Amino acid sequence: MKLAGAIAKRVRIDDIRLVSSNLKRNVLSDEDIPKRVRLNNGFKVTHRFDAETKHIGVLVLFLVCGRPESGEGETDIFRIESSFSLDYRMSGDEPAGVEEVAAFAKVNGIYNAWPYWREYVQSTASRMGLPPLVLPVLSPGTIEKMVQADEERTATPEETKPEDAG
């Protein structure tokens, strides 16, 4: 978080946009949707940095899928996956370290894209005829836990990609 904070003070966000989406409802009848659903979430962050123009491009892939809470079946009832592109511009003449930019991209990319993802999930679930899905508001502590869990997960040889989560 400290590494991300060093860059965050010098950055402005220029643009956020939805760049891809993939979704599926695996039940045909509304009666087949259980009353309680267990949600599985995932994310993946990639970035690029141009030191000359001081541009940071971040791509955040989010995933949420739902399974019956009762544990019956391992098939997703639904799956919503979307990518958001974020463009940032740095100010100042101070150079930015590779680790600082990577930390900034992961922490701020998630934090800045999350409200768009929450709205997308809620409105898309409604269009899919699913019960209301309201993802929680992210706090800095929550982001830190997500990033730490992701770093621990990717430190193991059996990396679970967002498209495999759930």
Number of C-alpha atoms within 10 A of each C-alpha: 16 10 15 18 15 16 22 19 10 14 17 13 14 10 11 17 13 17 13 11 14 10 16 13 17 13 13 9 8 10 8 10 19 15 10 12 19 14 17 14 15 19 21 17 19 14 18 14 18 10 13 7 10 17 19 21 18 25 24 24 24 23 24 22 22 20 22 18 13 11 10 8 10 10 14 20 21 20 22 19 22 19 21 23 20 24 18 20 17 20 13 8 8 9 11 14 13 11 11 17 21 21 21 24 27 23 22 22 24 26 17 16 22 19 15 14 22 16 14 17 23 16 15 16 20 13 9 12 12 17 15 12 16 12 15 10 10 13 9 12 10 13 17 14 11 16 20 12 12 16 11 11 14 13 10 9 7 8 12 14 12 16 15 9 13 18
